[in-house]
Amino acid sequence: MFGREYHPDNLSELPDDLVKIENLYDAVVNDNPVVFLDEEGSTGSIIGERTFESTFDRDILDLRTSELLAHSQRKPSKGNRHPSHRVVETNQYERDPAVKADVLQRANGVCELCNYDAPFTKDDGSPFLEVHHIKPLAEKGPDIVENAVALCPNCHREAHHGRNRDSIASTLRSLFSN
């Protein structure tokens, strides 16, 4: 949603993201004191007149966390000993294990973005790297070796959630395009 690129393949997600942006705008920018309430009405963290309640929405969670981190004068959270849960339907994409194996073999234990060794070794003795699709499968990207790279967990998270994710995507496309 934030800093996200929209393409014809994922354009259908734009209306939902615009609603989220509008809701966040109303909650954050509005001059009126805001109280965030979740479905359970549980208590959350308070800054001045603002209450930051528990949420299922990761974008809202990240936004609330950032604002709380910006205020050093706040009471420690009591947390939630019995958080509510919900069942979420998600799309999964069929993956070819040979593609994953080929990408990991090509990387030879080294992150293909930062060029550092994998951060640790798995139980089976292999280096831990994560396979990332340059054009995501959710955007109709192919599950082929040429569309995949082996990344360390830090680079993988940055490729998805970092401030520089667009430049990382561009770098990966230029490094691994035919």
Steps between C-alpha positions, in 0.01 A plus 500: 500500500767755600755547225339220305515488124182422312505311174218364285539166680435642849291807413189334643654544849514880465142578619549301822835670560345843441237425765780403743687821419186707552434330835859552610484863390187557706656326799839670491465843338162605631527769768244325720622261770475147369421182687578181309276211600528142386222244471545389861521851648817401689735754652806623317778755540411863563686816401323810624144466379584236240454131560674245281304178509594153383436434134509223243606741222880494463516844336308657787711302751820637344364855493391486865831343603697777326300769675541330838876467446518874433373573853753410769269621779246222496395231740619145424239282336314242704462297182225249445526158663216360288511667158205435276554324170326456171527265207637666189474367148814551294624413153785255469692442181630166383881502506744278313755356747754466216485878443564563868785248503658651187484855644650390832769304318582803281536717814735249663419622852541871419219759491463614141425857607745591780755228413539393864503137607171350618447597865482144632496134405178298510461162671571325170836680470395733219537879521178689583394723212148585385391488137338825386315547172607817320155534343277360776285199426204706626567741213498213250877457514633165380648237731823466302867528594539824303230665715639391836790595726638363826497764775605510863205565736595867544516571127182300444309705759640822357397391150142470624471761776796739482500864405727411205293206371438667162870554437572145620243367253663705224847375597384138502330542162817645348729239658291200403331600175588305188 
